[in-house]
Amino acid sequence: MALTAAPSSVWIISTLEIAVGWRGEQHLMLIHPSYPLAGQPNSPTHDEGYWAPPFVAYPVHIDYSPPTTAGSLLRLATEAAKSVDIEGGLHHLAYQMGLRDIHLKQRSAFLELKVSPRSPSLVKAYYILRHGLVGVDTSSYRNLADPEQRRGYVFLPLGQYQSATHLRHSEEHGRSERWFLGKPLMSNVEHVLGDDMRRLAISEESIDVDANLFNREERGILCVVDLAGYGTALRYALDHMHTFSTAAASAQDDFRRQVAHELHTMLGDIGSTQAQFAGDGFVAAFPERVFPDAAELTAKILTRWERLIDLVEQLNGAIRDPEKRVGTRLVLHHGAYTYGRIAGTRSFAAAFDGAAVIEAVRLEQGLAAASKERGTGVFSSLPQRLHLLAVSADLEARLKTPEGEAPFDRWSALGRTELTAKEYDGEALIFRFMTPDGER
């Protein structure tokens, strides 16, 4: 059978098919091996990379001319495969994935001739050698679950393959591609999963992973921050903070990037990797197993937060209207929570769950509402834009040390009060920040 085009190169692709069972459902693990390469002619306009199974790739040497028939391509690829330690490569791959004592099962191979996903101007040939992971040491199961999504795995449900994916025509490849989670599947994945019997065979050899391995039960300090009046201040910067040489939008964008950089840097400096960002704020957690000293951790959080306040005050110094200045809110709480793939294999990203997380968020919402009302109690007669800190009763009890409480040097205590938001009502110790120029 003559090939429709002579391949510019030939590759052996040794794939590792890993089916993971979660609560009675079977899923195929997929990775995102590459973003589209820059500057490639005929690149798809969607600018997305392709989902693929974990794999090892080996280039095949072409002598004087490329193969022109399916038979010559198969002979070239199979001869080249004899000189490669295919199984050794897969064991190396599994080792890098944190898997040990693996058991592999060889599955049906096939040839593929197609436009290269990463170099769309080239036609390449691929000899797909399939292997299924049918056994692995149970101590490795958490590396399959990837609870914090540090490895970037996604899981395609095999039982709902048709409904979980959709077809989209590709002008560049001249065919319809099947998409999952906003990105197309590699055509070799489509070929394998498009057959009901192959899909069933993969499902039947799945590795059941305990649902608890997809996230972790933790205890520790929860931190919720938000900037008050941030949008109003940025609008003020757009309307008023410009010169003959500096555009207003440029000044606005520069400050927004500085704040975003400082928020991320703050958590990086403290050492937290459990966080969810949302615009001008975040929810972060510091587990006790990593941060056992609550007073020391609180001191670090406050020191880094004060640096961000100093940055905010740079903007406030240029805003004449006090009601348009930026304030900040920091809430510190302590309790039990869950972090990771909360929805197991269906999770899009690592996230938080648990009563303590809801309580921390409600405390911040209650702090925002109470500070805006400025009625009676600790918030009476306060300016609208100020820097506030709320320490929950649960955390306050843990800050007592022989040397005293966590340092609140630059913070003035306003007293304890009840903060209410929706159905939640909790007590907190409230502080306001002391700037070099006085209280804010």
Residue pairs with C-beta under 8 A, 6 or more apart in sequence:
1 69
1 70
1 71
2 68
2 69
2 70
3 67
3 68
3 69
3 70
3 73
3 113
3 125
4 113
5 113
5 123
6 65
6 66
6 67
6 68
6 123
7 66
7 67
7 73
7 113
7 123
7 124
7 125
8 66
8 122
8 123
8 124
9 59
9 60
9 62
9 122
9 124
9 125
10 59
10 60
10 62
10 66
10 67
10 73
10 76
10 77
10 80
10 124
10 125
10 126
10 127
11 57
11 58
11 59
11 60
11 124
11 125
11 126
11 127
12 57
12 58
12 59
12 60
12 77
12 80
12 81
12 84
12 86
12 126
12 127
12 129
13 55
13 56
13 57
13 126
13 127
13 128
13 129
13 188
14 55
14 56
14 57
14 58
14 86
14 89
14 90
14 129
14 131
15 52
15 53
15 54
15 55
15 128
15 129
15 130
15 131
15 188
16 53
16 54
16 55
16 56
16 90
16 93
16 94
16 104
16 131
16 132
16 133
17 28
17 53
17 107
17 130
17 131
17 132
17 133
17 192
17 202
18 28
18 29
18 53
18 54
18 132
18 133
18 144
18 207
19 26
19 27
19 28
19 29
19 132
19 133
19 158
19 202
19 203
19 205
19 206
19 207
20 26
20 27
20 28
20 29
20 144
20 145
20 155
20 206
20 207
20 209
20 345
21 27
21 206
21 207
21 208
21 209
22 155
22 208
22 209
22 211
22 214
22 344
22 345
23 211
23 344
25 157
25 159
25 345
26 157
26 158
26 159
26 202
26 203
26 206
27 155
27 156
27 157
27 158
27 206
27 345
28 53
28 155
28 156
28 158
28 189
28 193
28 202
29 53
29 54
29 144
29 153
29 154
29 155
30 51
30 52
30 53
30 153
30 154
30 155
30 156
30 180
30 185
30 189
31 51
31 52
31 53
31 54
31 151
31 152
31 153
31 154
32 49
32 50
32 51
32 52
32 152
32 154
32 183
33 49
33 50
33 52
33 55
34 49
34 50
34 117
34 118
35 49
36 43
36 44
36 47
36 48
36 49
36 118
37 43
37 118
37 119
40 118
40 119
40 120
40 121
41 120
41 121
42 115
42 120
42 121
42 172
43 120
43 172
44 120
44 170
44 171
44 172
44 173
46 184
48 182
48 183
48 184
49 117
49 183
50 117
50 183
50 184
50 185
50 186
51 154
51 156
51 180
51 181
51 183
51 184
51 185
51 186
51 189
52 185
52 186
52 188
52 189
53 189
54 93
54 97
55 93
56 86
56 89
56 90
56 92
56 93
58 80
58 81
58 84
58 89
60 76
60 77
60 80
60 127
61 80
62 76
67 73
67 75
67 76
67 125
70 111
73 111
73 113
73 125
74 111
74 127
77 111
77 125
77 127
78 127
80 127
81 127
81 129
86 129
86 131
87 104
87 131
90 104
90 131
91 102
94 100
94 102
94 133
94 136
97 143
97 151
98 140
98 143
99 133
99 136
99 137
99 140
99 143
99 144
100 136
100 137
100 139
100 140
101 135
101 136
101 137
101 140
102 133
102 135
102 136
102 137
103 133
103 134
103 135
103 136
104 131
104 132
104 133
104 134
105 131
105 132
105 134
105 205
106 129
106 130
106 131
107 130
107 131
107 132
107 201
108 130
108 198
109 127
109 128
109 129
109 130
110 128
110 188
110 191
111 125
111 126
111 127
111 128
112 125
112 126
112 127
112 128
112 187
112 188
112 191
113 123
113 124
113 125
113 126
114 123
114 124
114 126
114 173
114 187
115 122
115 123
115 124
115 172
115 173
116 122
116 123
116 124
117 186
120 172
120 173
126 188
128 188
130 192
132 202
132 205
133 207
134 205
134 207
135 207
136 144
136 207
141 207
141 209
141 210
141 213
142 213
143 151
144 207
144 209
144 213
145 209
145 213
145 214
145 341
146 152
146 153
146 341
147 213
147 214
147 215
147 216
147 340
147 341
147 350
148 273
148 274
148 339
148 340
148 350
149 341
149 347
149 349
149 350
154 180
154 181
155 345
155 346
156 164
156 165
156 180
156 185
156 193
157 164
157 345
157 346
158 193
158 199
158 202
158 203
159 203
161 193
161 199
164 180
165 178
165 179
165 180
165 185
166 178
166 179
167 176
167 177
167 178
167 179
168 176
168 177
168 178
168 179
168 184
169 175
169 176
169 177
170 176
170 177
170 184
173 187
177 184
177 185
177 187
177 190
178 184
178 185
178 190
179 185
181 348
185 193
192 198
192 199
192 202
193 199
193 202
211 344
214 340
214 341
214 342
214 344
214 345
214 347
215 338
215 339
215 340
215 341
215 342
215 353
216 338
216 339
216 340
217 336
217 338
218 274
218 285
218 287
218 288
218 289
218 336
218 337
218 338
218 339
219 287
219 288
219 334
219 335
219 336
219 337
220 285
220 286
220 287
220 288
220 289
220 290
220 291
220 334
220 337
221 285
221 286
221 291
221 294
221 297
221 298
221 301
221 332
221 333
221 334
221 395
222 283
222 284
222 285
222 286
222 332
222 333
222 334
222 335
222 337
222 356
222 357
222 360
223 282
223 283
223 284
223 285
223 286
223 301
223 330
223 331
223 332
223 333
223 360
224 281
224 282
224 283
224 284
224 329
224 330
224 331
224 333
224 360
224 361
224 363
224 364
225 263
225 281
225 282
225 305
225 328
225 329
225 330
225 331
225 364
226 280
226 281
226 328
226 329
226 364
226 368
227 259
227 280
227 281
227 312
227 326
227 327
227 328
227 329
228 326
228 327
228 328
228 329
228 368
228 371
228 384
228 385
229 324
229 325
229 326
229 327
229 384
229 385
230 259
230 279
230 280
230 326
231 280
232 324
233 315
233 316
233 319
233 324
233 325
233 326
234 252
234 255
234 256
236 319
236 321
236 324
237 248
237 251
237 252
237 255
237 315
237 318
237 319
238 248
238 249
238 251
238 252
239 248
240 248
241 248
241 251
241 252
241 318
242 248
242 251
255 315
258 311
259 280
259 308
259 311
259 312
262 307
262 308
262 311
263 277
263 280
263 281
263 282
263 308
264 277
266 304
266 305
266 307
266 308
267 275
267 282
267 284
269 304
270 286
270 297
270 300
270 301
270 304
271 286
271 290
271 291
272 284
272 285
272 286
274 284
274 285
274 286
274 287
274 339
274 350
274 352
275 282
275 283
275 284
275 285
276 282
276 283
276 284
276 351
276 352
283 352
283 357
283 360
283 361
285 337
285 339
285 352
285 357
286 297
286 301
291 297
294 334
294 395
294 398
294 399
294 406
295 398
295 399
295 401
295 405
295 406
296 406
298 332
298 391
298 395
298 399
298 406
299 406
299 407
301 330
301 332
302 330
302 389
302 406
302 407
302 408
302 411
305 328
305 330
306 410
306 433
308 328
309 328
309 387
309 433
309 435
312 326
312 328
312 387
313 435
313 440
315 325
315 326
316 325
316 326
316 385
316 440
319 325
322 383
322 384
322 385
323 384
323 385
324 385
325 385
326 385
327 371
327 384
327 385
327 386
327 387
327 388
327 440
328 387
328 388
328 433
329 364
329 367
329 368
329 371
329 387
329 388
329 389
329 390
330 387
330 388
330 389
330 390
331 360
331 363
331 364
331 367
331 389
331 390
331 392
331 428
332 389
332 390
332 391
332 392
332 395
333 356
333 359
333 360
333 363
333 392
333 394
333 395
334 356
334 392
334 394
334 395
334 398
335 354
335 355
335 356
335 359
335 360
335 394
336 354
336 355
336 356
337 352
337 353
337 354
337 355
337 356
337 357
338 352
338 353
338 354
339 350
339 351
339 352
339 353
340 347
340 350
340 351
341 347
341 350
341 351
342 351
342 352
342 353
358 424
359 392
359 424
359 426
360 392
362 419
362 421
362 422
362 424
362 426
363 390
363 392
363 419
363 421
363 424
363 426
363 428
364 390
365 421
365 422
366 419
366 420
366 421
366 424
366 425
366 426
367 388
367 390
367 419
367 428
367 430
369 420
369 421
370 377
370 379
370 417
370 419
370 420
371 379
371 382
371 384
371 386
371 388
372 384
373 379
374 380
374 381
374 382
374 384
377 415
377 417
378 414
378 415
378 416
378 417
378 430
379 414
379 417
379 430
382 432
383 440
385 440
386 432
386 433
386 439
386 440
387 432
387 433
387 435
387 440
388 430
388 431
388 432
388 433
389 408
389 411
389 430
389 431
389 432
389 433
390 419
390 428
390 429
390 430
390 431
391 399
391 428
391 429
391 431
392 426
392 427
392 428
393 416
393 426
393 427
393 428
393 429
396 429
399 405
399 406
408 431
410 433
410 434
411 431
411 432
411 433
411 434
412 431
412 432
412 433
412 434
412 439
413 429
413 430
413 431
414 430
414 431
414 432
415 429
415 430
416 427
416 428
416 429
416 430
417 427
417 428
417 430
418 425
418 426
418 427
419 425
419 426
419 427
419 428
432 439
432 440
433 439
433 440
434 440
